[in-house]
Amino acid sequence: MIPRYQRILFYTLAGCIALMTLFLLRGCQQAHKRLAAVDNAAPIAAPTNTATEDTTLYLASDADATITPTNRQLALPQEPTTRARTLLDHLFAEYAIPTSSHPLQPGSAVDDVFLLPLPNATPDAAAPQLAVVNLRSTFVANHPSGIEVEELTIQSIIGTLHAAFPQLTQIRFLVDGQPHDTLAGHADLQRIYPAIDTTFKPAPLILTQEAPAK
């Protein structure tokens, strides 16, 4: 015959096991409800597969001081200001690769690009606009110093924006949102530049024959 204290102990343990089982089941149900509520509350982002498009970057070369339009297949956003900044991000990514013909320090160079209507311009998408390129001070601080190398960077930016935004007629530069004298000691950042095609290739050298001596 089983002693009475053993029966009490057995039933007590069985009751504890049953209570723990119920507690665990209840906890699992509550956790499942919380997770389901979070999933329902969080919006599902729509897929943003942006197709690549034929884009022109005006790439500089230090070797021969040229600016050459170069086609690239890039995925760019449609919103104009974001599109302009992304375009310049791609431009400076080209200059950060080891084999670049115009090597610059890697890292973000442009903080923002603002596209503004010119005074007295009609509120039309095709109306003349001013682009304000807000450079980062870290980029300016690390840019190589020299008249030619600085001018190539400026003209590369101008040509790239001009090709992508035909309505641009003027471009000016800021550094961390403030006017700045020069890029790295030479290229003027105080002036307003015309938005033009900045393709530049040295004129071929024309050799002339010397007249025979008489």
HELIX and SHEET records of a PDB file:
HELIX    1   1 ARG A    4  ALA A   41  1                                  38    
HELIX    2   2 PRO A   80  ALA A   96  1                                  17    
HELIX    3   3 SER A  137  ASN A  142  1                                   6    
HELIX    4   4 ILE A  147  ALA A  164  1                                  18    
SHEET    1   A 2 GLU A  53  SER A  61  0                                        
SHEET    2   A 2 THR A  66  LEU A  74 -1                                        
SHEET    1   B 4 VAL A 110  PRO A 117  0                                        
SHEET    2   B 4 GLN A 129  LEU A 135 -1                                        
SHEET    3   B 4 LEU A 168  VAL A 175  1                                        
SHEET    4   B 4 TYR A 193  PRO A 194 -1                                        
END                                                                             
